[in-house]
């Protein structure tokens, strides 16, 4: 579990590098890497040096920015499918992923409304797999959030 938590942000960063390179037509992969790495590095510095309120505000700003980037990626992917045709590798993978979820929604009609949340999930992948992991690792010393029992015991003793 720890290894996947450490590999997840790096994998997502590399995915974002490729996605930004393809969607925004950035020809140099190093430019795309630094466009993605600089905000993440700044976020790590903020998480290690600033208060929790500043960390959360910075997280909100980066989440909005990455949502717009993922919208551009989605539009770029749609344009590539239109340009390359429905039998291109990008189209086939996209159809397979979305098709599997749509078929599962058809087989489970009471949860078909959850399919709309798939779009939100797609838009928030960078926040979930990069920002949340970085935030949680940088705030391991904070015991006021999560399921830690120490906070409850302290509050009961003070009453």
RARA-V66114 format. One record per pair of residues at least 24 apart in sequence whose C-alpha atoms are under 10 Angstrom apart, sorted by the first residue. I is the first residue (numbers start at 1). J is the second residue. Records with the same first field share a line. If there is no record, write none. Layout:
I: J, J
//
This chain:
5: 129, 130, 133, 134, 137
6: 129, 130, 133, 134, 137
7: 129, 130
8: 128, 129, 130, 133
9: 40, 126, 127, 128, 129, 130, 131, 132, 133, 134
10: 37, 129, 130
11: 129, 130
12: 125, 126, 127, 128, 129, 130
13: 37, 40, 126, 129, 130
15: 126
16: 66, 69, 70, 73, 125, 126
18: 73
19: 69, 70, 72, 73, 74, 76, 77
20: 69, 70, 72, 73, 76
21: 73
22: 72, 73, 76, 77, 80
23: 69, 70, 71, 72, 73, 74, 75, 76, 77, 78, 79, 80
24: 69, 72, 73, 75, 76
25: 76
36: 66
40: 130, 131, 134
43: 131, 134, 135
44: 131, 134, 135, 137, 138
45: 138
46: 135, 138
47: 131, 134, 135, 136, 137, 138, 139
48: 134, 135, 137, 138, 139
49: 138
52: 135, 139, 142
55: 135
56: 135
58: 131
59: 127, 131, 132, 135
60: 127, 131
62: 126, 127, 131
63: 123, 124, 125, 126, 127, 128, 131
64: 123, 124, 127
65: 127
66: 123, 124, 125, 126, 127
67: 120, 122, 123, 124, 125, 126, 127
68: 123, 124
69: 123, 126
70: 122, 123, 124, 125, 126
71: 119, 122, 123
73: 123
74: 119, 122, 123
//
